[in-house]
Amino acid sequence: MGYRSSPAGLPLLLGLILAVSLLPTTWGVGSPVEIYDRECRFDGAWNYVKDHMPIGQVFYPRLATLTKVEVLVESKWGGQTPFTVKVRKGSITGPVIASKNFVMGPGASGWVALEIDPPAAVDPGQPYVIELSTGYPLVWHASVGGACNGHAITDGTSDSIDYLYRTAGLKPDFDVELNETEVTLRQGESVQVEVSLTSLYRGYGIVPIQASPDLSDKGVTIEFDDDSLNLPPGGEVKTTMTITASEDADVGDYDIGVVGTLSGYWGFVSDQADLTIHVEEAPR
């Protein structure tokens, strides 16, 4: 499977484009944030799309949403160059989850973006394929260095190179909720509160939770049935928090926060739900 070398100056241009493009895009206050996920940008070669179809690039998303795929292409034609970009699930012949037709001007080159709105739900760690097709002289720039989280498909079979691409999705988030905002218990008693974590933008992963501040010096202890919850993409998970006041606990009102933290390659997000605890004196 042959490929052609790219001009030596193009990697610098790609680096400049990437430095601008990787800035997170927001859609208003309180809106979801689009961030880049997978990418291959180390240019060094290219292939004519029409001569090597089916042609594509396999990638394995880390995010559970897909909002955009980008490819670096170049027209080698003196006229308008129509082509199609598709995203398939599983393989080069798998079901199409997004598709768009494009037209590139004579001799034009650059990143072309297939926007996916509404965002597609994808399975992290599973294979997806970006496929290009055209009947005109269009080249797809490629990397021969590897380490691009996937591999190319050239002439319908796996190739050792990678075609240049970028993918984006929504930054994961989640919400912490309690089924009570305040509870009352007497010295020597316990009460239980249900803690719910809800996935936002298909955020997923292990979410440690804790209650703060520590009230043990007041004679009040807080324990969770599970303090490390596995949140599924787009789903919900629950646990029970047990609050116990010792027989000699200090009487009074206490405010606590139940905090969860979700982290990933993109950083971390935290959320908190507040609870007021009223400790009353036991009858003597």
C-alpha positions as CSV (number, residue, x, y, z in Angstrom):
1,M,0.0,0.0,0.0
2,G,1.9,3.0,-1.2
3,Y,1.8,6.5,0.0
4,R,3.4,9.8,-1.0
5,S,5.5,12.1,1.2
6,S,4.1,15.5,2.2
7,P,6.0,18.8,2.1
8,A,8.3,19.3,5.0
9,G,6.9,22.7,6.0
10,L,3.3,21.4,6.6
11,P,3.9,20.0,10.1
12,L,4.6,23.6,11.4
13,L,1.4,24.8,9.8
14,L,-0.5,22.0,11.4
15,G,0.9,22.8,14.8
16,L,-0.3,26.4,14.5
17,I,-3.7,25.3,13.4
18,L,-3.9,22.8,16.3
19,A,-2.8,25.4,18.9
20,V,-5.8,27.5,17.9
21,S,-8.3,24.6,17.4
22,L,-7.7,22.9,20.7
23,L,-9.1,25.8,22.7
24,P,-12.4,24.5,24.2
25,T,-15.6,25.8,22.6
26,T,-18.5,26.8,24.8
27,W,-22.1,27.4,23.8
28,G,-23.2,30.0,26.3
29,V,-23.1,30.2,30.1
30,G,-24.1,26.9,31.7
31,S,-24.0,25.1,28.3
32,P,-22.0,21.9,27.5
33,V,-18.4,22.4,26.6
34,E,-16.9,20.8,23.4
35,I,-13.4,19.4,23.9
36,Y,-11.1,17.5,21.6
37,D,-10.7,13.8,22.3
38,R,-8.6,11.8,19.8
39,E,-6.2,13.1,17.2
40,C,-3.5,12.3,14.7
41,R,-1.6,15.3,13.4
42,F,2.0,14.3,12.6
43,D,2.0,14.8,8.9
44,G,4.5,13.1,6.6
45,A,2.6,11.5,3.7
46,W,-0.7,11.4,1.8
47,N,-2.8,9.1,-0.3
48,Y,-5.2,9.7,-3.2
49,V,-8.7,8.9,-1.8
50,K,-10.2,7.7,-5.1
51,D,-7.4,5.3,-5.7
52,H,-7.6,3.5,-2.4
53,M,-11.3,3.2,-1.5
54,P,-12.6,1.9,0.8
55,I,-10.3,4.2,2.8
56,G,-10.7,5.3,6.4
57,Q,-9.2,5.8,9.8
58,V,-10.0,3.8,12.9
59,F,-10.2,5.6,16.3
60,Y,-11.2,4.6,19.8
61,P,-13.0,7.5,21.6
62,R,-12.4,8.3,25.3
63,L,-15.5,10.5,25.6
64,A,-19.0,9.0,25.4
65,T,-20.2,11.6,23.0
66,L,-19.1,12.6,19.5
67,T,-19.8,16.2,18.3
68,K,-17.3,16.5,15.5
69,V,-14.7,14.7,13.3
70,E,-12.1,16.6,11.3
71,V,-9.8,15.4,8.5
72,L,-6.9,17.1,6.7
73,V,-7.4,16.9,3.0
74,E,-6.1,18.6,-0.2
75,S,-7.5,19.0,-3.7
76,K,-5.2,18.1,-6.5
77,W,-7.8,19.1,-9.1
78,G,-8.2,22.3,-11.1
79,G,-11.9,22.4,-10.5
80,Q,-14.5,21.8,-7.7
81,T,-13.7,18.7,-5.7
82,P,-16.8,17.0,-4.1
83,F,-16.3,14.3,-1.5
84,T,-18.1,12.6,1.4
85,V,-17.1,12.1,5.0
86,K,-18.8,9.4,7.0
87,V,-18.4,8.0,10.6
88,R,-19.1,4.3,10.9
89,K,-19.4,2.2,14.0
90,G,-17.2,-0.9,14.4
91,S,-15.7,-1.2,10.9
92,I,-15.4,0.3,7.4
93,T,-18.6,-1.4,6.5
94,G,-20.4,-0.8,9.8
95,P,-23.5,1.3,10.4
96,V,-23.2,5.0,9.5
97,I,-23.8,7.3,12.5
98,A,-23.0,10.6,10.7
99,S,-22.4,11.7,7.1
100,K,-21.9,14.9,5.1
101,N,-21.0,15.9,1.6
102,F,-18.4,18.6,1.0
103,V,-17.0,20.5,-2.0
104,M,-13.4,21.8,-1.9
105,G,-12.2,24.5,-4.2
106,P,-9.4,24.1,-6.9
107,G,-6.1,23.3,-5.2
108,A,-7.5,24.0,-1.7
109,S,-6.3,22.3,1.4
110,G,-7.0,22.2,5.2
111,W,-9.0,20.7,8.0
112,V,-12.6,19.9,7.1
113,A,-15.1,19.3,10.0
114,L,-18.1,17.1,10.0
115,E,-20.3,18.6,12.8
116,I,-22.6,16.2,14.5
117,D,-25.7,17.8,16.0
118,P,-27.2,16.5,18.1
119,P,-24.1,14.8,19.5
120,A,-23.9,11.1,18.8
121,A,-23.7,8.7,21.8
122,V,-20.6,6.5,21.4
123,D,-19.1,3.6,23.4
124,P,-15.7,4.6,24.9
125,G,-12.8,2.3,23.9
126,Q,-14.7,0.7,21.0
127,P,-13.7,1.1,17.3
128,Y,-15.2,3.7,15.0
129,V,-14.1,4.6,11.5
130,I,-13.9,7.9,9.6
131,E,-14.4,7.1,5.9
132,L,-13.8,9.3,2.9
133,S,-15.1,8.8,-0.6
134,T,-14.8,10.7,-3.9
135,G,-14.3,10.2,-7.6
136,Y,-11.9,13.2,-7.9
137,P,-8.2,13.8,-7.2
138,L,-8.4,14.5,-3.4
139,V,-5.6,13.4,-1.1
140,W,-5.9,12.6,2.6
141,H,-2.8,13.6,4.6
142,A,-1.2,10.8,6.7
143,S,1.3,10.1,9.4
144,V,3.9,7.3,9.2
145,G,5.0,7.6,12.8
146,G,2.3,5.7,14.5
147,A,1.0,6.4,18.1
148,C,-2.2,7.9,16.8
149,N,-4.7,5.7,18.7
150,G,-5.9,3.6,15.8
151,H,-4.8,2.8,12.3
152,A,-5.6,3.5,8.7
153,I,-7.7,1.4,6.3
154,T,-6.4,1.6,2.8
155,D,-8.0,-0.4,-0.1
156,G,-10.3,-1.9,2.5
157,T,-7.6,-3.5,4.7
158,S,-5.7,-2.4,7.7
159,D,-2.7,-0.2,7.0
160,S,0.4,0.7,9.1
161,I,0.0,4.5,8.6
162,D,-2.6,6.8,10.1
163,Y,-4.7,9.4,8.2
164,L,-4.8,12.8,9.9
165,Y,-7.9,13.3,12.0
166,R,-9.3,14.9,15.1
167,T,-12.5,14.1,17.1
168,A,-14.4,16.1,19.6
169,G,-17.1,15.5,22.2
170,L,-18.8,17.0,25.2
171,K,-16.8,17.5,28.4
172,P,-18.2,15.0,31.0
173,D,-20.1,16.2,34.0
174,F,-22.4,14.9,36.6
175,D,-24.8,16.0,39.3
176,V,-25.0,15.0,43.1
177,E,-28.4,15.0,44.7
178,L,-29.8,14.0,48.1
179,N,-33.3,12.9,48.9
180,E,-33.3,15.2,51.9
181,T,-32.1,18.7,52.5
182,E,-32.2,18.4,56.3
183,V,-32.5,15.6,58.9
184,T,-33.2,15.5,62.6
185,L,-32.0,12.8,65.0
186,R,-31.5,12.5,68.7
187,Q,-28.4,11.4,70.6
188,G,-28.0,7.7,70.2
189,E,-29.9,7.5,66.9
190,S,-29.1,7.1,63.2
191,V,-30.8,8.3,60.0
192,Q,-30.2,7.4,56.4
193,V,-30.1,9.7,53.3
194,E,-30.1,8.5,49.7
195,V,-27.3,9.9,47.6
196,S,-27.8,9.9,43.8
197,L,-25.2,10.7,41.0
198,T,-26.6,11.5,37.6
199,S,-24.5,11.5,34.4
200,L,-24.5,14.8,32.4
201,Y,-23.3,14.8,28.8
202,R,-22.7,11.0,29.2
203,G,-20.0,11.6,31.8
204,Y,-18.9,8.2,33.2
205,G,-16.3,6.7,35.5
206,I,-15.4,6.1,39.1
207,V,-16.7,9.0,41.4
208,P,-15.3,9.0,44.9
209,I,-17.7,10.7,47.4
210,Q,-17.2,12.2,50.8
211,A,-18.9,14.3,53.4
212,S,-17.3,17.4,54.7
213,P,-16.6,18.7,57.3
214,D,-15.7,15.8,59.6
215,L,-18.1,15.9,62.6
216,S,-16.6,13.0,64.6
217,D,-15.3,15.5,67.2
218,K,-18.9,16.4,67.8
219,G,-19.9,12.8,68.2
220,V,-21.5,12.6,64.8
221,T,-20.2,10.0,62.3
222,I,-21.1,9.7,58.5
223,E,-20.6,6.5,56.5
224,F,-21.5,5.5,53.0
225,D,-22.5,2.0,51.9
226,D,-20.2,2.7,48.9
227,D,-17.9,5.7,48.8
228,S,-16.6,5.0,45.3
229,L,-19.4,4.9,42.7
230,N,-19.1,3.6,39.2
231,L,-21.2,6.0,37.1
232,P,-22.3,4.7,33.7
233,P,-22.5,6.9,30.6
234,G,-25.9,8.7,30.6
235,G,-27.0,6.8,33.7
236,E,-27.5,7.1,37.4
237,V,-26.0,5.4,40.5
238,K,-27.1,5.6,44.1
239,T,-25.8,4.8,47.6
240,T,-26.9,5.3,51.2
241,M,-25.4,7.6,53.6
242,T,-25.9,6.8,57.3
243,I,-25.6,9.5,59.9
244,T,-25.1,8.4,63.5
245,A,-25.1,10.6,66.7
246,S,-23.5,9.0,69.7
247,E,-25.2,9.0,73.1
248,D,-23.1,11.9,74.1
249,A,-23.0,13.8,70.8
250,D,-23.0,17.6,71.0
251,V,-26.5,19.0,70.5
252,G,-26.7,21.5,67.7
253,D,-27.1,22.2,64.0
254,Y,-24.5,21.2,61.5
255,D,-24.1,21.9,57.8
256,I,-22.3,19.4,55.6
257,G,-21.6,19.0,51.9
258,V,-21.6,15.7,50.1
259,V,-19.0,16.0,47.4
260,G,-18.2,13.9,44.4
261,T,-15.3,14.2,41.9
262,L,-15.0,12.8,38.4
263,S,-11.7,13.0,36.6
264,G,-10.2,12.1,33.2
265,Y,-7.7,13.1,30.6
266,W,-9.7,16.4,30.3
267,G,-9.2,17.3,34.0
268,F,-11.8,17.0,36.7
269,V,-15.2,18.2,37.8
270,S,-16.8,18.2,41.2
271,D,-20.3,18.7,42.4
272,Q,-21.8,19.1,45.9
273,A,-25.2,18.6,47.6
274,D,-25.7,20.3,51.0
275,L,-27.4,18.8,54.1
276,T,-28.3,20.3,57.5
277,I,-28.2,17.9,60.4
278,H,-30.1,18.7,63.6
279,V,-28.9,16.8,66.7
280,E,-31.3,16.9,69.6
281,E,-30.9,15.8,73.2
282,A,-32.2,12.3,74.0
283,P,-35.0,12.0,76.6
284,R,-33.5,11.3,80.0
